[in-house]
Amino acid sequence: MLDKIKIIEEVKWINKILDHTSGKLAVIEWTKEDLCGDKLYQI
């Protein structure tokens, strides 16, 4: 049940981002490592 709640909250958050960015976004797999700079080009 907790996983279902987490999923619902994630969908709400993604929808807020979609509204804010006019639908221009990319969803990437989560990683512990901070993805910035040149690391972004590797994904």
Buried (B, 14 or more C-beta within 10 A) or exposed (E): EEEEEEEEEEEEEEEEEEEEEEEEEEEEEEEEEEBEEEEEEEE
